[in-house]
Amino acid sequence: MKKIKARINVFTEKKKYELVQKSYDAKLQNIKSSLKMGRKIKVAFFVVYDAVFPGISVFEEMINNDKFEPYIVVIPDISRGESFLRNNYQKTYKELHEKYKGYVRTGYNLENSEFLEIKDSYDLIFFSTPYKECVHPYHYIDSFLDKDILIAYMDYGFPAVKYAEYVYSTDLYSKVWVAFIDSEITLKMLTKAQLINGTNAVV
């Protein structure tokens, strides 16, 4: 009985992820239509640590491309206590703000310890951490699935430990429009661990 229930749960989860993937078709068409009308694509790169920004080269290319309006949105790590949250957030915001003036936005209000909701002001969002427990619900993928936003994720390093297989099985990898990964080796790992078998992955 337990095996039957487990298989039903897997089937249900897989169907849910497939519906999420299907929803991106209309969102992509909306962006293409906007481009044809001359509107820029507004992009957010969610960054938790200034040293962990795998999309930095893409962000810099977008700055120099008149089809895009890119921003870095600094969000805090909530998993290591209040003191770490505040110190790391300040450091990350300061480093990126000094380097990319005018392109850095805040996902947290230090003065009143308020997490800021991003809502639907972007066409495309890039995540840089897959860990649900590290970020506020406002800054996790589930807050954006019902909005007209394409959502992507970029890996920040080669998966050298067994734990990576568990990470690839988490829901973020199956919910994003595209999971950009580093190698064919990683693709094989993702295809095996992920419920939708790497269908949204790009090396």
BELUR-V307287 format. One record per pair of residues at least 12 apart in sequence whose C-alpha atoms are under 7 Angstrom apart, sorted by the first residue. I is the first residue (numbers start at 1). GAP is how many residues later the second one is. D is the distance in Angstrom with one decimal. If there is no record, write none. Layout:
i = {I:I}
gap = {GAP:GAP}
d = {D:D}
This chain:
i = {14:14:17:17:20:21:21:24:24:27:27:27:40:40:40:41:41:41:41:42:42:42:42:42:42:43:43:43:43:43:43:43:44:44:44:44:44:44:44:44:45:45:45:45:45:45:46:46:46:46:46:46:46:47:47:47:47:47:48:48:48:48:49:50:50:50:52:53:54:54:54:54:55:70:71:71:71:72:72:72:73:73:73:73:74:74:74:74:75:75:75:76:76:76:77:77:78:78:78:79:79:117:118:120:122:123:123:123:124:124:124:125:125:125:126:126:126:127:127:127:128:128:128:130:141:150:151:151:152:152:152:152:153:153:153:153:154:154:154:155:155:155:158:165:165:168:168:168:169:169:169:174:174:177:178:178:178:179:179:179:180:180:180:181:181:181:182:183:184}
gap = {181:182:157:158:155:154:156:126:153:121:122:123:27:28:29:26:27:28:82:26:27:28:80:81:82:26:27:28:79:80:81:82:26:27:28:29:78:80:81:82:26:27:28:80:81:82:26:27:28:29:80:81:82:25:26:27:28:81:26:27:28:29:43:42:45:46:104:75:74:100:101:102:99:33:32:33:34:31:32:33:31:32:33:34:19:31:32:33:31:32:33:13:32:59:57:58:56:57:58:54:55:21:20:27:27:25:26:27:25:26:27:25:26:27:25:26:27:25:26:27:25:26:27:42:31:27:25:26:24:25:26:27:23:25:26:27:25:26:27:25:26:27:24:24:28:22:25:26:24:25:26:20:22:23:22:23:24:21:22:23:21:22:23:20:21:22:21:20:19}
d = {5.8:6.4:6.0:6.0:6.2:6.9:6.3:6.5:6.5:5.7:6.4:6.4:4.9:5.1:6.2:6.2:4.7:5.9:6.1:6.0:4.7:5.8:5.1:5.3:6.5:6.0:4.5:6.1:5.7:6.0:4.8:5.8:5.9:5.0:5.7:6.3:6.6:6.4:4.8:6.2:6.3:4.8:5.9:5.9:4.8:6.4:6.1:4.9:6.0:6.6:6.1:5.3:6.3:6.8:6.2:5.0:6.0:6.1:5.9:5.2:5.6:6.2:5.7:4.9:6.8:6.6:6.8:6.5:6.7:6.2:6.8:5.1:6.7:7.0:4.8:5.7:6.8:6.1:4.7:6.0:6.0:4.7:5.4:6.1:6.2:6.3:5.2:5.6:6.8:4.9:6.4:5.4:7.0:6.6:5.2:5.5:5.3:5.5:6.7:6.4:4.9:5.3:7.0:6.2:6.6:7.0:4.8:6.2:5.5:4.7:5.8:6.4:4.9:6.2:6.1:4.8:5.3:6.3:4.7:6.6:6.1:5.8:6.9:6.2:6.8:6.3:5.3:5.3:5.3:5.5:4.9:5.9:6.7:6.5:4.9:6.0:6.1:4.8:6.2:6.3:5.3:6.8:6.6:6.6:5.8:5.6:5.8:5.8:5.1:4.7:6.9:6.8:6.4:6.3:5.0:5.7:6.8:6.1:4.7:6.2:5.9:4.9:5.9:6.9:6.1:4.9:5.6:5.6:6.6}
